[in-house]
Amino acid sequence: MTIRPTRVPSSDHRAHLCALLRGDPAAPDAAADLLTLSVRHRVHVLLAEALQRSGPRSLEEHMPGLRRIVRQEAVKEWAQAADVRSLLTGLAAENVRPVLFKGAALAYTCYPQPFLRPHDDVDVLIRRDEVPIVRQTLERAGYEPLNSTDGERVTHQFQYARRVSGMACVYDFHWRLANPELFANLLSFDDIANRAVPVPALGDHARAPCDMHALFIACIHRVAHHPHHNDGDDLIWLYDIHLLAARLGPDMWREFQELASRTRTRAICLKGLESAEEAFGTQVSPQTLQALTTADTEPSTAFLGGSMRTIDVELSNLRTLSGWRSRLEFVWQHLFPNPRYMLASYGANPVWLPVLYVHRIIRGAIRWLVPS
């Protein structure tokens, strides 16, 4: 369905959209703008479901298209789920037991129907020493690596994909929580795996973080997913937080507070919860909000506010690394990534490799200085 906005969606449109998702009465005056905004925030399927139950008359003409969106997402998720089950079975045969996390995991643990939570890829957490066997298993199964930069100091993840029924099934394998060094080691694989819960809908080998860890990851991900987002206001991420917060009991809330305090991320967790409360009326006790309020200067608060440039993030990474060797590796891997990656990115002949590196460095320097 193609939706053409009549003007740039405003904060009023965002408030109307949140009201519709909450089930509150709303009378938006620009239906196309609301629908366009819902697609941008990846809550269009949630909106379609909400409007099928009860919606303003101004949106009635869009209902056939919205129903089509729901059907398409349901078929897409059905195909993706079958591939996830196959992939996890193949990994289990090699004694690899990963943990699904972020969007794809939340789709099956928090949402009434998994297709209500769109996700471009499936995020999978593995151990660092399992990377070689995971790559071998995927390639034997017909998955292909996506071209991306590598280097231990540059990224802590890699991607594979294959087409199933004409649809690309993309997997993002992580061995650390996030790429920015400040967040990379807040939770280890064992921390998450030891408390992981089964996801029966995705087979016997599927598991996801417990609700407390999932909420913590959701709050961190809002600010750590740079450069695409930086303290972003993406409604789908706030809706994740909204649903997760409703699932925590008193004991898990206490653990959440302790984890935020221990990792010095109280301000980030507080911002995520307050943003969800503003958008969707998320219920969080005053005691929890008070426990997360701090006058301490936490290094992670630099990621709040949405003003960080790529260079600010990378300087933070450089400062966080310990030892000159790791810092030199960091600089080298940023300046001179794998030649295979360079040639694939530019589609060029190897003879041009020195020129390509110069071009990358100049272009990268400009992009790093531009606010995200």
N, C-alpha and C positions, 0 to 999 in steps of 0.2 A: 504494500500500500504506500503510495506516495502522498505526502502531506506537505503542502506549501504554506509556510507561515506568512501571515500578513504583515508582521513586523517582528523585530527582535524580542523574544520572550523576556518579560521583566520579572522583578521580584514578586510582583502581584500574581503573575502567572504561576510562579513556583509555589506560592502560598495556596492558590486555588488547586493546583495539582496535588499538593500534600493533603488538602482537605478532602479531595475526592478519594485518595488512597486510604484515608482514615475512615471514610464512610460518613463524613460530616456533610451537611447540606451546603452546596456551593452553587453559584450561578455565574460561571465564567462567561465573559463577553467575547472571547476569541478562541473558539474551539480548536481551530487549526494550530494556533500557537501552543495550546496546552498539549496537543498530541505530539507535535514536533519536540517539545520540551521533554515529554515522557520518553521518547525514543533516545534522545541525547543522554538522559539519565538512566536508561535501561530499565525503566519501570513500566514500559508500555504494555507488557503482558499482565502485570498486576492491575494496571488501569483498565485494560479490556475486561478482566474478570470483575472488577469493582463496578464498572458501568453496566455489565450484563445483569447485575443484581439490582442496581438502581442508579440512574444517572440523570443529569439535566437534559431537558429536551433539546438544547442547543447542540448536543452531541449525537443525537439519534441518527443523523445521516451517515455518521462514521461507523456505526455499529457493525454493518456487514464486513467492512475492512478489518475492524478490530477482532471480530470472530475468526477471520481468516488468519490473523496473526497468531491467535491462540492455537489454532490447529497446526499451523506451520511449526511453532515452537514445540508443541507436543510431539510431533513426528520427529523433529530434529533431536529432541532429548531422548526419545525412544532409541534411535539409532546410536546416539552417543553412549547411552547406558550399556547397550549390548557390546560396544567396543571396549568400554571400561572393564566390564566383566571378563572379556577375553584377555585383555592386557594384564589384569591382576592375576588371572589364572596362570598365564605364562611366566610372570615374575615369581609367583609362589613356587612353581616347579624348580626355580633356581634358588629357592630359600631366601627370596627378597620379599619382605613384607612392608611395603611403604604405607604412608598415611596420606589420604586425600585431604586437602584443606582449602580454605577460602571458598570461592563461589560455588564450585561444583559440589563440594562436600556439604555446604549449607543448604543447597537445593534439596538434598535428601534427608537432612536432619532437622531443619527448621521450617521449611515451607510446606503448605498443605499439599501442593503438587510440585514436583521438581521442575517442570517447565516454566513455572512462575518466576524462576530465578535464572535469567539468561547469563551465559558465560561464554566467552570466546574460546577458552581453552580449559583444560583440566589441570589444576595444580597438584603436584605430587611431591611429597617430602620423602627423601631417602637418606641413607647414610653416605658420607663422602666416599668411603671405601667401596661402595656398591656401584659407583658410577660406571666402571668398565663393564661389569656383567649386565647392568641395565641397558647400556648401549648395544651390547652384543645381542641380547634377547630381543630388543626392539627391531634391530636390523634383520634378524632371522625371521621375524614375523611380518616383514614387509613395510615397516615404518621407515621414513627417511628423515635425516637430520635437517633442520631448518638452518639456513645460513645466519650465523650470529657470531659476534666477537666472543673470544674466550679469554683465558688467563685467570688464574686463581685470585688475583688482586682486583680484577675488573668486574667479574660476575660470579655468582654462586648458583648458576642454573644453566640448563640447556633445553632445547625444544626438539621434539620429534612429531611427525604427523603422517597420516595416511588417509586416503579417501575411502569412505564407506557409503555406498548407495548415493554416490555423487556429492557427498558432504565431506568436508575436511574435518577430521578428528585430530585436534592439536593437543599435545601434552607438554606441560612446562614442569620439568623436574628440578627440584631445589634440594640442596643439601644444607642450606642455612635459611633462617627465617626470612631474611630480606637482604637486598644488596648493600644498602648503606651500612657501613661498619658499626655505627652506633646501635643498630637494631639487629645485626646479623646473628648475634649469639645470646639474645635475651632469653630464648628458649632453645634447648638442644633437641635433636631428634628423640633422644631417650626421654627427655622431659615430657614431650608430647605423646610419644608412642606408649609409654607406661600408663597413661590415663586415657588412651584412645578408646572410642566406643565403636561397636560394629555398625555397619550400614547394610542390612540384609538385602535391600532392594538392588544393591550393586554386587551381590554375590558373597560367597563365604569368606573371601579374602579382603573385602573392603572394610576399611575403618577410617574414622575421622576424629579430630580432636574433641575432647570433652567440651561441654558448653562453656566452662570457665575459660579454658585456653582459647576456644574459638572466639569468644568476645574480646579477649586481650589481643589476639591476632587481628581481628577486624578493626579495632581502634588504632593499632600500629600501622596497619596497611594503608589507612587513609593518608598518612603523612609520609610513609616510607616508599611509596610506589612512585618514585621520581624517575624520569622527568615528566611522565604523563600526568601525574597528579601530585599535588603538594598541599596538604591540608585541604583536599578537595571537598566540594559540597555535593558530590555524586549521591543522588538520592538512593540508589540501589545499595550503596555501602551503608548509608544511614538506616535503611530498612533492615539490613542484616543485623545491625546493632540493636535496633528496636526489637526484633524477634528474639534475639539471643538474651537480651536483658530480661525479657519476660519469662525465660526458662530457668534463671538462676534462683536458687533458694538461699537462705541466710548464710549457710556454711560456705557456699561457693562465692557469695559476694565478699565474705571475709577473706577468702583465698585470693580473690581478684584484687582486693585492696592491698594485700600483702605483696602480691606479685608486682603491682604497679609501683609500690614504694621501694621494693628491693631493686627493681630495674631502673628506678629513677625516671619513670614515664607517667607519673601521676597527672601532670598537666595535659598530656596527650590523651590519656584515657578519659579524663574529665571533659575535655573538649568534644570527644566523640560522643559521649553520653549526653552532654548538653545539646549538641547539634541534633541528635536523634530526638531528644525531648522536644526541641523547638519545632521540628518537622512533623513528628508523628505522635507527640504526646507520650513518649516513652516514660514509664513509671520507674523512677529511681529514688530510693529513700534519701531523705535529707542527711542521714548519718553517712551514707556512702559518698554523697557529694562532698560532705565536710571532710571525710577521710582522704579524699583525693585532692582537696584544696591545699596548696602548699606555697609557702613564701620562698622555699629553696630554689636556687638557680639550677635547674636540671639541664644538662647539655642538650637533651632531646628537644627542648622547647624551641630551639633555633628552627626546627622544621615546621613550627606552627605559623600561621599567618599567610601562607601561600606566596611568599615573596622570594623564596630561595631560587637562585639561578643554578644551572648545572655546575658551574665552577664553585659555588658555595658548598654544594653537596660533596663534590670531589675533594675540596680542601678539608672538609669535615672528615672524610674518609682518611685522608693523608695524616691528619692530626691524631686520629684514633688508632691507627696502626702503630705497633710497637717495634722499634728497631729500625736502623737505617737500611738494612737489607730488604725488609718488606716494603719500605717506602720507595726504594729505588726500583724494585720489581713493579710496584704500582705505577710509577711514572713510565717505565719502559713499556709495560703491557698496554697502557693507554696510547702511547705514541706509535708503537709498532706491533699491532695485532698480527695474528697468524696470516702469512701470505695467502693461504688458501681462502681465508675470509675476504681479504682485500680483492683478490682476482674475481671471486664470485660476486662481490658487491658492485664492482665496476664493470664486470663483463669484459675484462681487458686481457691483453697478451702479457705474459710474465716479463717481457722486456721493459714494460712501462712501470714496473713495480716501484722503483725509486720515486718516479714522478707522482704516482698514486699516493705514496706516503706523505709527500710534501703537500699535496692537495688536501689530504685528509686532515693534516695538522692545521693548516690555515683555516679550512672550513670549520673544523671542530672548535678552534679558538674563538671564532665569531659566534658560533651557536652556544658555546658555554657561557658567554657573557650576556646572552639575551635572557630576560626573565621568562620563566616557564608559563 
